[in-house]
Amino acid sequence: MPIQLMAYAEDCTFELANNVEHFDLVKESPELVAFKTKWANEPKANGDVTSDPVRSKRKDVGKGFKWDAIRFSHKVYAIFAAAKRTDADVLIWMDADIFCHTAMPIEFLDAFIPEDKDICFLGRKDKFSECGFYSLNLKSKNTQNFLKRFQEFYDDADNGIFTLDDGTTVLFLML
């Protein structure tokens, strides 16, 4: 079975292999544009939580990337767009800065998300989870519900991602 390869980018041009489809994220995701427009000048959406009454008291307050909703919105909205566009059973997300030093045969990819699992990721003990490579079982009703709720957490950020005061990833809150 052929693998559909999709690349989401914005405001740039680049060369792709013939078997990769390119999508302009800005055109594909008006929700991303709306999110960025609404929150562009809001410190709490750009990693600065020093004025947030709850987050500013946390010992990890200086880890601004963790709270940078604008930065990570590109990734999450690209995932939402890809999940809606494809008719594949499984969506495997890989950040653009991943370097694959070893071939990944289809058997490896099949094993990465067993049919009885909804979402698979690379967990790391005592560190942040690796969110640059994970998979979603798009056949699963649980996964579809998760994606819907996850997008709602961004689309209505005041009642979604900005209510998360402990840095817990939305992924674990929604499952």
N, CA, C and O atoms as a DFTB+ gen file, in Angstrom:
700 C
 N C O
     1  1       0.850      -1.165       0.000
     2  2       0.000       0.000       0.000
     3  2       0.906       1.242       0.000
     4  3       1.838       1.321       0.800
     5  1       0.645       2.196      -0.877
     6  2       1.491       3.394      -0.935
     7  2       1.272       4.280       0.291
     8  3       0.187       4.307       0.872
     9  1       2.304       4.986       0.662
    10  2       2.235       5.901       1.788
    11  2       2.067       7.306       1.236
    12  3       2.824       7.737       0.367
    13  1       1.074       8.016       1.743
    14  2       0.826       9.400       1.348
    15  2       1.716      10.294       2.192
    16  3       1.631      10.269       3.420
    17  1       2.563      11.077       1.557
    18  2       3.446      11.992       2.268
    19  2       2.965      13.417       2.045
    20  3       2.786      13.853       0.908
    21  1       2.758      14.134       3.138
    22  2       2.267      15.501       3.067
    23  2       3.211      16.407       3.842
    24  3       3.685      16.041       4.917
    25  1       3.482      17.576       3.304
    26  2       4.295      18.583       3.981
    27  2       3.466      19.845       4.119
    28  3       2.909      20.351       3.144
    29  1       3.391      20.346       5.341
    30  2       2.690      21.599       5.611
    31  2       3.728      22.653       5.954
    32  3       4.575      22.443       6.823
    33  1       3.658      23.777       5.274
    34  2       4.599      24.871       5.513
    35  2       3.871      26.185       5.257
    36  3       2.759      26.209       4.729
    37  1       4.522      27.271       5.642
    38  2       3.934      28.587       5.389
    39  2       5.023      29.580       5.041
    40  3       6.125      29.548       5.590
    41  1       4.691      30.447       4.131
    42  2       5.587      31.535       3.746
    43  2       6.990      31.074       3.360
    44  3       7.978      31.726       3.698
    45  1       7.071      29.969       2.664
    46  2       8.387      29.523       2.202
    47  2       8.219      28.635       0.971
    48  3       7.144      28.094       0.713
    49  1       9.282      28.503       0.239
    50  2       9.307      27.586      -0.887
    51  2      10.474      26.631      -0.685
    52  3      11.505      27.008      -0.128
    53  1      10.312      25.428      -1.128
    54  2      11.357      24.423      -0.995
    55  2      11.105      23.315      -1.993
    56  3      10.001      23.172      -2.519
    57  1      12.125      22.542      -2.246
    58  2      12.001      21.419      -3.172
    59  2      11.606      20.169      -2.412
    60  3      12.120      19.886      -1.330
    61  1      10.684      19.432      -3.000
    62  2      10.233      18.181      -2.398
    63  2      10.401      17.057      -3.405
    64  3      10.440      17.277      -4.616
    65  1      10.499      15.867      -2.879
    66  2      10.504      14.696      -3.748
    67  2       9.158      14.623      -4.467
    68  3       8.169      15.196      -4.010
    69  1       9.131      13.927      -5.574
    70  2       7.908      13.830      -6.386
    71  2       6.741      13.180      -5.654
    72  3       5.585      13.401      -6.014
    73  1       7.029      12.385      -4.635
    74  2       5.953      11.676      -3.938
    75  2       5.458      12.413      -2.685
    76  3       4.762      11.823      -1.858
    77  1       5.814      13.699      -2.542
    78  2       5.383      14.480      -1.383
    79  2       4.466      15.607      -1.853
    80  3       4.814      16.372      -2.752
    81  1       3.292      15.697      -1.235
    82  2       2.361      16.781      -1.527
    83  2       2.654      17.947      -0.590
    84  3       2.847      17.755       0.610
    85  1       2.685      19.158      -1.145
    86  2       2.931      20.349      -0.340
    87  2       1.625      21.095      -0.130
    88  3       0.842      21.267      -1.064
    89  1       1.392      21.537       1.101
    90  2       0.207      22.313       1.424
    91  2       0.624      23.576       2.156
    92  3       1.474      23.542       3.045
    93  1       0.022      24.682       1.775
    94  2       0.262      25.954       2.439
    95  2      -0.615      25.981       3.691
    96  3      -1.843      26.006       3.604
    97  1       0.029      25.975       4.843
    98  2      -0.702      25.895       6.102
    99  2      -1.652      27.065       6.299
   100  3      -2.738      26.889       6.852
   101  1      -1.268      28.238       5.863
   102  2      -2.130      29.411       6.018
   103  2      -3.430      29.236       5.222
   104  3      -4.510      29.572       5.709
   105  1      -3.321      28.716       4.012
   106  2      -4.513      28.496       3.195
   107  2      -5.337      27.316       3.704
   108  3      -6.566      27.334       3.630
   109  1      -4.665      26.299       4.216
   110  2      -5.344      25.091       4.680
   111  2      -6.010      25.256       6.039
   112  3      -6.925      24.505       6.378
   113  1      -5.557      26.231       6.815
   114  2      -6.051      26.342       8.182
   115  2      -6.390      27.781       8.553
   116  3      -5.585      28.471       9.179
   117  1      -7.577      28.231       8.169
   118  2      -7.987      29.571       8.601
   119  2      -8.099      29.666      10.122
   120  3      -8.020      30.757      10.686
   121  1      -8.283      28.529      10.782
   122  2      -8.346      28.521      12.244
   123  2      -6.992      28.932      12.847
   124  3      -6.943      29.631      13.859
   125  1      -5.901      28.493      12.217
   126  2      -4.565      28.896      12.669
   127  2      -4.403      30.405      12.531
   128  3      -3.930      31.074      13.449
   129  1      -4.791      30.925      11.394
   130  2      -4.673      32.366      11.156
   131  2      -5.476      33.132      12.204
   132  3      -4.995      34.128      12.746
   133  1      -6.682      32.680      12.489
   134  2      -7.522      33.344      13.494
   135  2      -6.875      33.270      14.873
   136  3      -6.874      34.254      15.612
   137  1      -6.328      32.114      15.220
   138  2      -5.671      31.947      16.516
   139  2      -4.490      32.900      16.650
   140  3      -4.362      33.603      17.652
   141  1      -3.623      32.920      15.630
   142  2      -2.437      33.774      15.680
   143  2      -2.813      35.253      15.701
   144  3      -2.174      36.040      16.399
   145  1      -3.824      35.633      14.960
   146  2      -4.267      37.030      14.933
   147  2      -4.777      37.452      16.303
   148  3      -4.444      38.529      16.798
   149  1      -5.581      36.598      16.904
   150  2      -6.165      36.924      18.207
   151  2      -5.108      37.020      19.302
   152  3      -5.196      37.896      20.162
   153  1      -4.117      36.142      19.289
   154  2      -3.189      36.015      20.406
   155  2      -1.787      36.567      20.136
   156  3      -0.920      36.465      21.005
   157  1      -1.542      37.139      18.976
   158  2      -0.190      37.570      18.587
   159  2       0.479      38.481      19.605
   160  3       1.682      38.356      19.830
   161  1      -0.250      39.379      20.217
   162  2       0.343      40.362      21.126
   163  2       0.076      40.066      22.598
   164  3       0.262      40.926      23.459
   165  1      -0.349      38.876      22.867
   166  2      -0.657      38.480      24.247
   167  2       0.538      37.734      24.837
   168  3       0.877      36.654      24.352
   169  1       1.184      38.273      25.866
   170  2       2.377      37.630      26.418
   171  2       2.179      36.155      26.787
   172  3       3.051      35.329      26.516
   173  1       1.035      35.819      27.405
   174  2       0.836      34.435      27.838
   175  2       0.739      33.467      26.664
   176  3       0.910      32.262      26.849
   177  1       0.473      33.963      25.476
   178  2       0.405      33.097      24.290
   179  2       1.750      32.991      23.591
   180  3       1.909      32.223      22.642
   181  1       2.712      33.766      24.064
   182  2       4.028      33.799      23.433
   183  2       5.141      33.380      24.394
   184  3       6.300      33.747      24.200
   185  1       4.799      32.628      25.409
   186  2       5.794      32.058      26.310
   187  2       6.108      32.875      27.547
   188  3       6.875      32.417      28.395
   189  1       5.546      34.067      27.685
   190  2       5.815      34.902      28.856
   191  2       4.681      34.741      29.851
   192  3       3.604      35.312      29.679
   193  1       4.929      33.963      30.888
   194  2       3.879      33.727      31.887
   195  2       4.185      34.433      33.201
   196  3       3.581      34.119      34.227
   197  1       5.114      35.381      33.183
   198  2       5.504      36.066      34.417
   199  2       4.361      36.860      35.041
   200  3       4.342      37.062      36.255
   201  1       3.409      37.312      34.227
   202  2       2.289      38.078      34.779
   203  2       1.061      37.211      35.046
   204  3       0.050      37.704      35.548
   205  1       1.143      35.938      34.717
   206  2       0.021      35.028      34.958
   207  2      -0.004      34.672      36.446
   208  3       1.004      34.204      36.976
   209  1      -1.135      34.883      37.133
   210  2      -1.166      34.687      38.584
   211  2      -0.885      33.241      39.029
   212  3      -0.383      33.037      40.134
   213  1      -1.185      32.269      38.225
   214  2      -0.952      30.875      38.595
   215  2       0.385      30.384      38.046
   216  3       1.220      29.879      38.795
   217  1       0.582      30.533      36.750
   218  2       1.798      30.001      36.115
   219  2       3.077      30.686      36.610
   220  3       4.130      30.049      36.653
   221  1       3.008      31.952      36.980
   222  2       4.205      32.684      37.414
   223  2       4.771      32.145      38.719
   224  3       5.922      32.430      39.050
   225  1       4.001      31.384      39.457
   226  2       4.463      30.824      40.723
   227  2       5.114      29.450      40.560
   228  3       5.644      28.893      41.521
   229  1       5.074      28.915      39.364
   230  2       5.639      27.579      39.126
   231  2       7.154      27.643      39.058
   232  3       7.716      28.655      38.639
   233  1       7.821      26.570      39.466
   234  2       9.287      26.553      39.430
   235  2       9.829      26.513      38.003
   236  3      10.993      26.846      37.781
   237  1       9.004      26.109      37.028
   238  2       9.461      26.048      35.634
   239  2       9.002      27.254      34.819
   240  3       8.924      27.178      33.593
   241  1       8.698      28.362      35.488
   242  2       8.192      29.552      34.814
   243  2       9.164      30.058      33.744
   244  3       8.727      30.653      32.758
   245  1      10.437      29.842      33.912
   246  2      11.424      30.320      32.944
   247  2      11.491      29.517      31.665
   248  3      12.159      29.933      30.719
   249  1      10.831      28.398      31.605
   250  2      10.847      27.561      30.403
   251  2       9.754      28.047      29.464
   252  3       8.736      27.378      29.283
   253  1       9.967      29.201      28.877
   254  2       8.962      29.858      28.060
   255  2       8.449      29.037      26.906
   256  3       7.277      29.143      26.543
   257  1       9.321      28.199      26.307
   258  2       8.869      27.398      25.175
   259  2       7.680      26.528      25.551
   260  3       6.810      26.256      24.724
   261  1       7.651      26.102      26.783
   262  2       6.587      25.216      27.253
   263  2       5.218      25.901      27.183
   264  3       4.190      25.239      27.037
   265  1       5.218      27.215      27.288
   266  2       3.978      27.972      27.304
   267  2       3.744      28.748      26.006
   268  3       2.812      29.549      25.931
   269  1       4.567      28.525      24.993
   270  2       4.501      29.314      23.762
   271  2       3.440      28.769      22.809
   272  3       3.741      28.011      21.888
   273  1       2.214      29.163      23.046
   274  2       1.076      28.654      22.274
   275  2       1.158      29.053      20.804
   276  3       0.795      28.265      19.932
   277  1       1.628      30.259      20.519
   278  2       1.746      30.702      19.123
   279  2       2.712      29.786      18.381
   280  3       2.402      29.297      17.295
   281  1       3.864      29.561      18.960
   282  2       4.878      28.703      18.321
   283  2       4.327      27.307      18.021
   284  3       4.494      26.799      16.912
   285  1       3.675      26.694      18.997
   286  2       3.204      25.322      18.818
   287  2       1.889      25.235      18.055
   288  3       1.488      24.150      17.634
   289  1       1.218      26.360      17.874
   290  2      -0.050      26.327      17.138
   291  2       0.155      25.896      15.692
   292  3      -0.733      25.283      15.099
   293  1       1.308      26.206      15.119
   294  2       1.570      25.796      13.739
   295  2       1.538      24.277      13.609
   296  3       0.958      23.733      12.669
   297  1       2.159      23.614      14.550
   298  2       2.201      22.152      14.529
   299  2       0.807      21.559      14.717
   300  3       0.381      20.703      13.941
   301  1       0.100      22.016      15.747
   302  2      -1.180      21.384      16.037
   303  2      -2.203      21.638      14.935
   304  3      -2.981      20.747      14.595
   305  1      -2.207      22.841      14.377
   306  2      -3.165      23.094      13.300
   307  2      -2.781      22.349      12.018
   308  3      -3.660      21.982      11.238
   309  1      -1.499      22.122      11.790
   310  2      -1.088      21.294      10.641
   311  2      -1.584      19.859      10.829
   312  3      -2.029      19.222       9.874
   313  1      -1.507      19.365      12.040
   314  2      -1.993      18.013      12.327
   315  2      -3.504      17.940      12.122
   316  3      -4.010      16.989      11.525
   317  1      -4.220      18.945      12.619
   318  2      -5.669      18.963      12.418
   319  2      -5.996      18.951      10.923
   320  3      -6.873      18.208      10.483
   321  1      -5.296      19.767      10.153
   322  2      -5.543      19.849       8.705
   323  2      -5.231      18.527       8.019
   324  3      -6.007      18.063       7.184
   325  1      -4.108      17.921       8.361
   326  2      -3.721      16.649       7.738
   327  2      -4.717      15.550       8.077
   328  3      -5.074      14.751       7.211
   329  1      -5.164      15.501       9.317
   330  2      -6.117      14.465       9.734
   331  2      -7.440      14.601       8.986
   332  3      -8.089      13.600       8.684
   333  1      -7.838      15.828       8.690
   334  2      -9.085      16.050       7.953
   335  2      -8.920      15.747       6.467
   336  3      -9.863      15.308       5.808
   337  1      -7.726      15.983       5.947
   338  2      -7.489      15.832       4.505
   339  2      -7.314      14.376       4.072
   340  3      -7.779      13.988       3.001
   341  1      -6.654      13.581       4.890
   342  2      -6.290      12.234       4.473
   343  2      -7.409      11.227       4.709
   344  3      -8.258      11.405       5.581
   345  1      -7.386      10.177       3.918
   346  2      -8.293       9.058       4.165
   347  2      -7.505       7.848       4.688
   348  3      -8.005       6.723       4.692
   349  1      -6.279       8.099       5.124
   350  2      -5.430       7.035       5.669
   351  2      -5.974       6.556       7.010
   352  3      -6.689       7.281       7.702
   353  1      -5.627       5.342       7.357
   354  2      -6.009       4.791       8.655
   355  2      -5.146       5.356       9.782
   356  3      -5.602       5.514      10.915
   357  1      -3.893       5.657       9.449
   358  2      -2.932       6.114      10.447
   359  2      -2.255       7.383       9.953
   360  3      -1.872       7.486       8.788
   361  1      -2.116       8.336      10.849
   362  2      -1.370       9.554      10.565
   363  2      -0.121       9.520      11.433
   364  3      -0.211       9.463      12.659
   365  1       1.032       9.554      10.800
   366  2       2.293       9.623      11.529
   367  2       2.847      11.021      11.335
   368  3       3.086      11.460      10.210
   369  1       3.047      11.710      12.441
   370  2       3.571      13.061      12.403
   371  2       5.069      13.028      12.629
   372  3       5.555      12.360      13.542
   373  1       5.799      13.753      11.791
   374  2       7.237      13.935      11.977
   375  2       7.547      15.407      11.784
   376  3       7.211      15.985      10.751
   377  1       8.190      16.021      12.778
   378  2       8.616      17.408      12.635
   379  2       9.608      17.517      11.477
   380  3      10.298      16.553      11.146
   381  1       9.670      18.682      10.878
   382  2      10.551      18.904       9.726
   383  2      12.027      18.818      10.091
   384  3      12.863      18.606       9.213
   385  1      12.360      18.976      11.352
   386  2      13.775      18.926      11.732
   387  2      14.246      17.526      12.141
   388  3      15.353      17.366      12.655
   389  1      13.424      16.539      11.916
   390  2      13.835      15.159      12.209
   391  2      14.739      14.664      11.094
   392  3      14.453      14.841       9.909
   393  1      15.818      14.050      11.495
   394  2      16.751      13.443      10.548
   395  2      16.651      11.929      10.703
   396  3      16.921      11.389      11.776
   397  1      16.265      11.254       9.636
   398  2      16.153       9.791       9.653
   399  2      17.464       9.200       9.156
   400  3      17.761       9.251       7.962
   401  1      18.236       8.647      10.057
   402  2      19.538       8.084       9.694
   403  2      19.438       6.622       9.270
   404  3      20.388       6.070       8.714
   405  1      18.308       6.001       9.525
   406  2      18.107       4.602       9.184
   407  2      16.761       4.471       8.474
   408  3      15.789       5.136       8.832
   409  1      16.722       3.624       7.485
   410  2      15.464       3.394       6.768
   411  2      14.393       2.878       7.735
   412  3      14.674       2.122       8.665
   413  1      13.168       3.312       7.482
   414  2      12.049       2.845       8.298
   415  2      11.143       1.998       7.412
   416  3      10.271       2.532       6.726
   417  1      11.341       0.695       7.422
   418  2      10.480      -0.156       6.602
   419  2       9.040      -0.112       7.104
   420  3       8.785       0.243       8.254
   421  1       8.132      -0.463       6.257
   422  2       6.711      -0.420       6.601
   423  2       6.407      -1.233       7.849
   424  3       5.498      -0.883       8.602
   425  1       7.143      -2.301       8.084
   426  2       6.927      -3.125       9.285
   427  2       7.214      -2.316      10.562
   428  3       6.522      -2.456      11.571
   429  1       8.236      -1.478      10.492
   430  2       8.551      -0.618      11.637
   431  2       7.401       0.348      11.893
   432  3       6.967       0.526      13.032
   433  1       6.915       0.964      10.829
   434  2       5.821       1.919      10.977
   435  2       4.551       1.238      11.463
   436  3       3.826       1.794      12.289
   437  1       4.275       0.041      10.960
   438  2       3.105      -0.708      11.421
   439  2       3.197      -1.020      12.906
   440  3       2.197      -0.961      13.621
   441  1       4.392      -1.349      13.369
   442  2       4.589      -1.690      14.780
   443  2       4.513      -0.459      15.675
   444  3       4.247      -0.566      16.872
   445  1       4.749       0.710      15.085
   446  2       4.753       1.940      15.874
   447  2       3.370       2.280      16.408
   448  3       3.259       2.929      17.448
   449  1       2.322       1.859      15.726
   450  2       0.967       2.073      16.240
   451  2       0.143       0.806      16.038
   452  3      -0.450       0.600      14.978
   453  1       0.114      -0.029      17.053
   454  2      -0.711      -1.237      16.966
   455  2      -2.176      -0.875      16.733
   456  3      -2.636       0.178      17.173
   457  1      -2.895      -1.737      16.052
   458  2      -4.292      -1.447      15.702
   459  2      -5.178      -1.184      16.907
   460  3      -6.180      -0.478      16.792
   461  1      -4.828      -1.741      18.065
   462  2      -5.661      -1.561      19.252
   463  2      -5.292      -0.322      20.066
   464  3      -5.814      -0.121      21.163
   465  1      -4.395       0.509      19.533
   466  2      -4.002       1.747      20.226
   467  2      -4.523       2.951      19.455
   468  3      -4.683       2.901      18.236
   469  1      -4.781       4.015      20.171
   470  2      -5.308       5.234      19.556
   471  2      -4.203       6.218      19.192
   472  3      -4.178       6.760      18.087
   473  1      -3.299       6.439      20.126
   474  2      -2.218       7.395      19.938
   475  2      -0.943       6.791      20.504
   476  3      -0.950       6.218      21.594
   477  1       0.145       6.919      19.768
   478  2       1.444       6.436      20.248
   479  2       2.459       7.566      20.152
   480  3       2.459       8.335      19.191
   481  1       3.318       7.658      21.154
   482  2       4.349       8.685      21.169
   483  2       5.588       8.119      21.831
   484  3       5.547       7.048      22.437
   485  1       6.677       8.836      21.715
   486  2       7.931       8.432      22.331
   487  2       8.054       9.110      23.684
   488  3       8.400      10.288      23.772
   489  1       7.770       8.363      24.726
   490  2       7.898       8.905      26.073
   491  2       9.348       8.841      26.520
   492  3      10.098       7.953      26.114
   493  1       9.732       9.787      27.358
   494  2      11.091       9.801      27.903
   495  2      10.988       9.957      29.410
   496  3      10.335      10.876      29.903
   497  1      11.629       9.067      30.133
   498  2      11.574       9.106      31.582
   499  2      12.260      10.372      32.094
   500  3      13.370      10.703      31.679
   501  1      11.583      11.068      32.996
   502  2      12.108      12.261      33.651
   503  2      12.421      13.408      32.697
   504  3      13.224      14.281      33.029
   505  1      11.808      13.422      31.532
   506  2      11.983      14.514      30.577
   507  2      10.644      14.765      29.909
   508  3       9.680      14.030      30.120
   509  1      10.599      15.816      29.100
   510  2       9.410      16.060      28.310
   511  2       9.267      14.948      27.284
   512  3      10.265      14.418      26.796
   513  1       8.040      14.595      26.958
   514  2       7.812      13.596      25.919
   515  2       8.260      14.146      24.573
   516  3       8.240      15.358      24.357
   517  1       8.656      13.281      23.688
   518  2       9.053      13.670      22.337
   519  2       7.779      13.844      21.516
   520  3       7.078      12.873      21.232
   521  1       7.489      15.064      21.142
   522  2       6.273      15.356      20.374
   523  2       6.577      15.598      18.903
   524  3       5.703      16.046      18.162
   525  1       7.791      15.313      18.469
   526  2       8.170      15.507      17.079
   527  2       7.942      14.282      16.223
   528  3       8.107      14.334      15.005
   529  1       7.562      13.173      16.851
   530  2       7.320      11.923      16.118
   531  2       6.288      11.131      16.898
   532  3       6.576      10.604      17.972
   533  1       5.091      11.053      16.355
   534  2       4.040      10.260      16.996
   535  2       3.006       9.848      15.964
   536  3       3.040      10.304      14.821
   537  1       2.102       8.997      16.366
   538  2       1.118       8.498      15.407
   539  2      -0.281       8.517      16.005
   540  3      -0.471       8.418      17.217
   541  1      -1.244       8.647      15.111
   542  2      -2.656       8.700      15.470
   543  2      -3.414       7.660      14.660
   544  3      -3.280       7.604      13.438
   545  1      -4.195       6.851      15.322
   546  2      -5.041       5.874      14.655
   547  2      -6.329       6.597      14.238
   548  3      -7.239       6.770      15.049
   549  1      -6.396       7.009      12.994
   550  2      -7.539       7.802      12.523
   551  2      -8.817       6.986      12.367
   552  3      -9.895       7.556      12.195
   553  1      -8.711       5.661      12.424
   554  2      -9.908       4.811      12.381
   555  2     -10.641       4.814      13.719
   556  3     -11.821       4.472      13.794
   557  1      -9.940       5.197      14.751
   558  2     -10.474       5.127      16.101
   559  2     -11.398       6.301      16.405
   560  3     -11.062       7.457      16.150
   561  1     -12.548       5.985      16.946
   562  2     -13.490       7.025      17.377
   563  2     -12.875       7.845      18.517
   564  3     -13.099       9.052      18.609
   565  1     -12.098       7.183      19.385
   566  2     -11.418       7.907      20.469
   567  2     -10.461       8.955      19.915
   568  3     -10.406      10.080      20.411
   569  1      -9.708       8.581      18.885
   570  2      -8.764       9.522      18.283
   571  2      -9.499      10.673      17.630
   572  3      -9.092      11.825      17.776
   573  1     -10.565      10.387      16.920
   574  2     -11.347      11.454      16.291
   575  2     -11.919      12.403      17.340
   576  3     -11.916      13.619      17.146
   577  1     -12.409      11.854      18.450
   578  2     -12.916      12.694      19.539
   579  2     -11.792      13.521      20.158
   580  3     -11.976      14.699      20.465
   581  1     -10.627      12.897      20.338
   582  2      -9.469      13.607      20.876
   583  2      -9.099      14.790      19.973
   584  3      -8.914      15.906      20.458
   585  1      -8.992      14.543      18.654
   586  2      -8.623      15.616      17.729
   587  2      -9.638      16.760      17.761
   588  3      -9.269      17.933      17.715
   589  1     -10.900      16.407      17.839
   590  2     -11.951      17.431      17.903
   591  2     -11.792      18.277      19.166
   592  3     -11.823      19.506      19.101
   593  1     -11.621      17.617      20.316
   594  2     -11.481      18.334      21.583
   595  2     -10.162      19.117      21.638
   596  3     -10.114      20.230      22.161
   597  1      -9.098      18.523      21.093
   598  2      -7.795      19.181      21.074
   599  2      -7.896      20.481      20.281
   600  3      -7.376      21.510      20.714
   601  1      -8.553      20.445      19.137
   602  2      -8.703      21.666      18.353
   603  2      -9.567      22.673      19.098
   604  3      -9.299      23.873      19.040
   605  1     -10.588      22.215      19.790
   606  2     -11.412      23.127      20.586
   607  2     -10.582      23.832      21.654
   608  3     -10.841      24.989      21.986
   609  1      -9.578      23.129      22.194
   610  2      -8.714      23.724      23.207
   611  2      -7.910      24.888      22.644
   612  3      -7.531      25.796      23.385
   613  1      -7.648      24.869      21.343
   614  2      -6.963      25.995      20.699
   615  2      -7.959      27.016      20.162
   616  3      -7.775      28.220      20.342
   617  1      -9.008      26.542      19.506
   618  2      -9.981      27.468      18.928
   619  2     -10.629      28.352      19.993
   620  3     -10.927      29.519      19.740
   621  1     -10.842      27.797      21.171
   622  2     -11.407      28.547      22.294
   623  2     -10.382      28.545      23.427
   624  3     -10.627      27.997      24.501
   625  1      -9.246      29.159      23.173
   626  2      -8.097      29.083      24.081
   627  2      -8.391      29.625      25.477
   628  3      -7.836      29.130      26.457
   629  1      -9.250      30.629      25.579
   630  2      -9.587      31.155      26.907
   631  2     -10.178      30.075      27.802
   632  3      -9.945      30.068      29.011
   633  1     -10.932      29.178      27.218
   634  2     -11.545      28.085      27.967
   635  2     -10.833      26.754      27.711
   636  3     -11.299      25.699      28.141
   637  1      -9.710      26.816      27.013
   638  2      -8.968      25.609      26.658
   639  2      -7.543      25.661      27.166
   640  3      -7.290      25.497      28.360
   641  1      -6.597      25.894      26.237
   642  2      -5.180      25.790      26.616
   643  2      -4.760      26.769      27.706
   644  3      -3.838      26.477      28.468
   645  1      -5.412      27.919      27.797
   646  2      -5.018      28.887      28.818
   647  2      -5.633      28.598      30.181
   648  3      -5.416      29.351      31.131
   649  1      -6.391      27.524      30.283
   650  2      -6.887      27.090      31.592
   651  2      -5.964      26.032      32.189
   652  3      -6.148      25.630      33.338
   653  1      -4.983      25.581      31.429
   654  2      -4.064      24.550      31.906
   655  2      -2.974      25.214      32.735
   656  3      -2.007      25.743      32.186
   657  1      -3.125      25.188      34.031
   658  2      -2.191      25.908      34.889
   659  2      -1.016      25.066      35.358
   660  3      -0.094      25.595      35.977
   661  1      -1.028      23.793      35.084
   662  2       0.068      22.969      35.597
   663  2       1.003      22.463      34.506
   664  3       1.870      21.634      34.781
   665  1       0.849      22.940      33.287
   666  2       1.736      22.531      32.210
   667  2       1.430      21.146      31.665
   668  3       2.167      20.642      30.817
   669  1       0.377      20.533      32.126
   670  2       0.016      19.213      31.640
   671  2      -0.356      19.288      30.178
   672  3      -1.112      20.173      29.778
   673  1       0.150      18.395      29.384
   674  2      -0.206      18.403      27.982
   675  2      -1.668      18.054      27.806
   676  3      -2.239      17.255      28.547
   677  1      -2.246      18.675      26.810
   678  2      -3.654      18.437      26.506
   679  2      -3.878      16.959      26.235
   680  3      -4.940      16.424      26.553
   681  1      -2.901      16.303      25.660
   682  2      -3.030      14.892      25.301
   683  2      -3.494      14.077      26.490
   684  3      -4.442      13.303      26.361
   685  1      -2.870      14.221      27.625
   686  2      -3.209      13.413      28.784
   687  2      -4.515      13.845      29.434
   688  3      -5.209      13.032      30.043
   689  1      -4.843      15.103      29.307
   690  2      -6.101      15.580      29.862
   691  2      -7.297      15.039      29.082
   692  3      -8.374      14.837      29.642
   693  1      -7.097      14.811      27.804
   694  2      -8.214      14.433      26.960
   695  2      -8.458      12.935      26.891
   696  3      -9.558      12.508      26.539
   697  1      -7.469      12.139      27.216
   698  2      -7.628      10.681      27.101
   699  2      -8.300      10.093      28.309
   700  3      -8.509       8.882      28.371
